Amino acid sequence: MLTMTIRAFQTHILKWHAKHPRPMPWRNTKNPYRIMVSEVMLQQTQVSRVLPKYKEFLAAFPTLEALKDAPQATLLKAWQGLGYWRRALRLQQSARQILNAGKATLAEKTNFKSVGCGRGFVPRPAGGGEQRGETLFKIWFSTPSRLEILPGIGHYTARAIACFAFQNQGAFLDTNIRRVYIHFFFAGKQNVSDKEILPVAQKAVWKENPREWHYALFDYGAMVLKDKTINRQSRHYAKQSAFEGSLRSFRTRVVNLLLDQPEHRLQKTKLVVWLNAEIQKQNRPYTADEIIASLLADNLLKSTPHEYYL
C-alpha cells in the first residue's frame, strides 16, 4: 500500500533536490553521445571511479566519429581503470551502428526496424563531426526500444539515455532509485519485485522534467537513504562478488599487461608462463588457457601463430 500520496512524494523529493543537487559533468549536456558514454561507464561502476575517466575518455573521443575509428588498443587504454572491458568494445560498436544508420537504405533496414519516417524517406542530416552524429542519434535512436538495438544497451541503460538525452517519460530503476521507492511505498515489505515498483514509479514521474526528476531520485537514494539494508527488501537484490581473485581480475591483468607492452603485443609462451605464475600466487582454480580463451571469445585479445595482441 502507498504510505504517502504521489503528489506529496514528488514535492518532498524535488524540494530536497533543489537544495542538494550533485554536480556531475554528464548532467551539463544533452548530447546523446556523451550521455551514452556516461551511462555505459556507470554500469556496475561507482560514480567516483567514473568521474575522472569520463572526462579523459571524451577528451580522447569527443564524437561518435572519433570513437568509431579508434584502434582497439587506444580505446582500451582510455577505458583502463573501469573494468568490464567489453563495455568499451560495445560502445564503439554502438557508435558505428548509429553512424551507419544514416547510410542505410530502406532495403537494408532489417536490423533497424521502422521508425515511422514514411516509405521512401531516408534522413540524411547535413553537417559533420559532433552535429552529424548527434542528429543521427536523435533520428534513429531516441526511444528506449530503438536504443536497445545497440550493443551493450539493455533495458535500464536504454531508458536512462532516452530520459537524460531526450526527456523520455518512461520510469526506470537502478539501485538508488529502487531504494527510494521501497523506502516510501513498500516500507517493511520483503521480496518486493520491480513489477510492483514500476507502476508506482511511472505515476510518480515528474512529466515537466523527467530528466531532473530521475537525477533527484538518484541523489536522494545515494545521499539520504544510506541504509543499504533497504536494498535487501528487493527481490532482485544480489551482493556483488569480490573482484580480487575472480576470473575478471585475471582478465584485467592480461589486458593491463598488454597495454604496457610495445605495440601491445606479447609472445604466447611468455603470456602463458606469466599468467600461470599469477594464478598460482593466489591459488585460484583457473588455467591460463581458460582465461586467454575467454578474452579471445570476447575479442578483447587477438592472436597470430606466435603472439597475442590487443
C-alpha positions in Angstrom: 0.0 0.0 0.0 1.1 3.6 -0.6 2.3 5.2 2.5 2.1 8.8 1.1 0.5 10.4 -2.0 2.3 10.7 -5.3 2.0 14.4 -5.2 3.4 14.7 -1.6 6.3 12.3 -2.7 7.1 14.5 -5.7 7.1 17.6 -3.7 9.3 16.2 -1.0 11.9 14.8 -3.4 12.0 18.0 -5.6 12.2 20.4 -2.7 15.1 18.4 -1.2 16.9 18.2 -4.5 16.6 21.9 -5.2 18.8 22.4 -2.1 21.1 19.4 -2.6 21.9 18.8 -6.3 25.0 16.8 -7.1 27.2 18.3 -9.8 28.1 15.7 -12.4 29.7 16.6 -15.8 27.2 14.4 -17.8 24.4 16.4 -16.3 25.6 19.5 -18.0 24.9 18.2 -21.5 22.0 16.9 -23.5 24.3 15.5 -26.2 23.1 11.8 -26.5 26.6 10.5 -27.3 28.1 12.0 -24.1 25.2 10.8 -22.1 25.5 7.3 -23.6 29.2 7.2 -22.6 28.4 8.2 -19.0 25.6 5.6 -18.7 27.7 2.8 -20.1 30.6 3.7 -17.8 28.2 3.8 -14.8 27.1 0.2 -15.4 28.3 -1.7 -12.3 30.9 1.1 -11.6 31.0 3.6 -8.8 30.5 7.3 -9.7 33.8 8.2 -8.0 35.7 6.0 -10.5 33.7 7.2 -13.5 34.2 11.0 -12.9 37.8 11.3 -14.0 37.6 8.6 -16.7 34.5 10.3 -18.3 36.5 13.5 -18.9 39.5 11.6 -20.2 37.5 9.4 -22.5 35.7 12.4 -24.1 38.9 14.2 -24.5 40.2 11.3 -26.5 37.0 10.6 -28.3 34.9 13.7 -28.4 32.4 12.5 -31.0 30.9 9.3 -32.4 33.1 9.6 -35.4 36.3 9.8 -33.3 35.2 6.7 -31.3 34.2 4.8 -34.4 37.7 4.9 -35.9 39.7 4.4 -32.7 42.3 1.5 -32.7 41.3 -1.1 -30.1 44.4 -0.7 -28.0 43.8 3.1 -27.9 40.2 2.5 -26.9 41.1 0.1 -24.1 43.9 2.4 -22.8 41.2 5.1 -22.4 38.9 2.7 -20.6 41.7 1.4 -18.3 40.6 1.5 -14.6 36.9 1.0 -15.2 36.9 -2.8 -15.7 34.3 -4.8 -17.6 36.3 -4.2 -20.8 33.6 -5.5 -23.1 31.7 -2.3 -22.5 34.3 -0.3 -24.3 34.1 -2.5 -27.4 30.3 -2.5 -27.4 30.3 1.3 -27.0 32.5 1.5 -30.1 30.1 -0.9 -31.9 27.2 1.3 -31.0 28.9 4.4 -32.4 29.5 2.6 -35.7 25.9 1.4 -35.8 24.5 4.9 -35.1 26.6 6.4 -37.8 25.9 3.6 -40.3 22.1 4.2 -39.8 22.5 7.4 -41.8 23.9 5.4 -44.7 21.3 2.7 -44.7 18.8 2.4 -47.4 15.2 1.2 -46.7 16.1 -2.1 -48.3 18.9 -2.5 -45.8 17.0 -1.7 -42.7 16.3 -5.3 -41.5 18.3 -4.5 -38.4 16.9 -1.1 -37.7 13.1 -1.7 -38.0 10.6 1.0 -38.9 11.0 4.4 -37.2 7.9 5.9 -38.7 9.6 8.1 -41.2 7.4 7.1 -44.0 8.0 5.0 -47.2 10.9 6.1 -49.3 12.3 8.6 -46.9 15.8 8.2 -45.6 17.0 11.2 -43.4 20.4 12.4 -44.4 21.5 15.0 -41.9 23.8 17.8 -43.1 27.0 18.8 -41.3 29.9 16.9 -39.9 31.5 15.9 -36.7 29.5 16.2 -33.5 26.5 17.8 -35.2 26.1 15.0 -37.7 26.5 12.2 -35.1 24.1 13.9 -32.7 21.5 14.4 -35.4 21.7 10.7 -36.5 21.4 9.7 -32.8 18.2 11.8 -32.5 16.7 10.5 -35.7 17.3 6.8 -35.2 17.9 6.1 -31.5 15.8 8.5 -29.4 13.5 5.9 -27.8 14.1 3.0 -25.4 13.1 0.4 -27.9 15.4 1.7 -30.5 18.3 2.1 -28.1 18.0 -1.5 -27.0 19.1 -2.5 -30.5 22.5 -1.1 -29.8 25.2 -3.5 -28.5 25.5 -3.4 -24.7 22.5 -1.2 -24.2 20.0 -3.1 -22.0 16.6 -2.3 -20.5 17.8 0.1 -17.9 20.5 1.9 -19.9 18.2 2.5 -22.8 15.6 4.2 -20.6 18.2 6.2 -18.8 19.7 7.5 -22.1 16.2 8.3 -23.5 15.3 10.2 -20.4 18.5 12.2 -20.0 19.1 13.0 -23.7 15.5 13.2 -25.0 13.2 13.7 -21.9 11.5 10.4 -22.4 8.9 10.0 -19.6 9.3 6.3 -19.0 10.2 5.3 -15.4 13.3 3.2 -14.8 15.0 1.7 -11.7 18.6 1.4 -10.5 19.8 0.5 -7.0 19.4 4.1 -5.7 16.0 4.8 -7.3 14.7 1.4 -6.2 15.7 2.1 -2.7 13.8 5.4 -2.7 10.5 3.7 -3.8 10.9 0.8 -1.4 11.5 3.3 1.5 8.5 5.4 0.7 6.0 3.0 -0.7 6.9 -0.5 0.4 8.3 0.0 4.0 8.6 -3.2 5.9 7.7 -5.4 2.9 10.1 -8.1 1.8 10.7 -9.6 -1.6 9.5 -6.5 -3.5 9.6 -7.0 -7.2 10.3 -4.4 -9.8 6.9 -5.2 -11.4 5.3 -3.9 -8.2 7.5 -0.8 -8.1 7.3 0.3 -11.7 3.6 1.2 -11.8 4.2 3.5 -8.8 7.4 4.9 -10.3 5.6 5.6 -13.6 2.8 7.5 -11.8 5.4 9.5 -9.9 7.4 10.7 -12.9 7.5 14.5 -13.0 6.3 15.0 -16.5 7.5 18.5 -16.8 11.1 17.4 -16.5 11.7 13.6 -16.3 15.5 14.2 -16.6 15.7 16.3 -13.4 13.2 14.0 -11.7 15.4 11.0 -12.1 18.5 12.9 -11.1 16.7 13.9 -7.9 15.8 10.3 -7.2 19.4 9.2 -7.8 20.7 11.7 -5.4 18.1 11.2 -2.7 18.8 7.5 -2.7 22.6 8.0 -2.6 22.8 10.9 -0.1 19.8 10.5 2.2 19.0 6.7 2.2 22.4 5.5 3.1 21.0 2.4 4.9 21.8 -0.1 2.2 19.8 -2.8 4.1 16.8 -1.4 2.3 18.2 -3.0 -0.9 17.6 -6.4 0.6 13.9 -5.9 0.5 14.1 -6.1 -3.2 13.5 -9.5 -4.9 16.4 -8.6 -7.3 19.0 -7.9 -4.6 22.3 -9.7 -5.3 25.5 -9.0 -3.5 28.3 -8.2 -5.9 31.0 -10.9 -5.9 34.6 -9.9 -4.9 36.8 -8.7 -7.7 40.2 -9.8 -6.3 40.9 -13.3 -7.3 38.0 -13.6 -9.7 38.2 -14.5 -13.3 37.5 -10.9 -14.2 40.6 -9.8 -12.2 42.9 -12.1 -14.2 41.3 -10.9 -17.5 42.0 -7.4 -16.4 45.6 -8.2 -15.5 46.2 -9.6 -19.0 44.7 -6.6 -20.7 46.8 -4.2 -18.5 49.9 -6.2 -19.2 49.4 -6.0 -22.9 48.6 -2.3 -22.7 52.1 -1.8 -21.2 53.9 -3.7 -23.9 55.5 -2.2 -27.0 52.9 -2.3 -29.8 50.6 -4.0 -27.2 51.9 -7.5 -28.2 53.4 -10.4 -26.3 54.7 -13.8 -27.3 52.2 -16.5 -26.5 54.6 -18.6 -24.4 55.6 -15.6 -22.3 52.0 -14.7 -21.6 51.0 -18.2 -20.6 54.0 -18.5 -18.2 53.4 -15.2 -16.6 49.6 -15.9 -16.2 50.1 -19.3 -14.7 52.5 -17.7 -12.2 49.9 -15.1 -11.3 47.2 -17.8 -10.8 49.5 -19.9 -8.6 50.3 -16.9 -6.4 46.6 -16.6 -5.4 45.9 -20.4 -5.6 42.9 -19.9 -7.8 41.1 -22.7 -9.8 41.7 -21.2 -13.2 44.1 -22.0 -16.0 45.9 -19.6 -18.3 44.2 -21.3 -21.3 40.8 -20.7 -19.8 41.4 -17.0 -19.2 43.0 -16.4 -22.6 40.2 -18.3 -24.3 37.6 -16.0 -22.6 39.5 -12.9 -23.8 39.7 -14.2 -27.4 36.0 -15.1 -27.4 35.1 -11.5 -26.4 37.5 -10.1 -29.0 39.5 -8.3 -26.3 42.5 -10.4 -27.3 43.7 -11.3 -30.8 46.3 -13.7 -31.9 48.9 -14.6 -34.5 50.6 -18.0 -34.7 53.2 -16.8 -32.1 51.8 -13.7 -30.4 48.8 -12.3 -28.6 47.9 -8.6 -29.1 45.2 -6.1 -28.5 
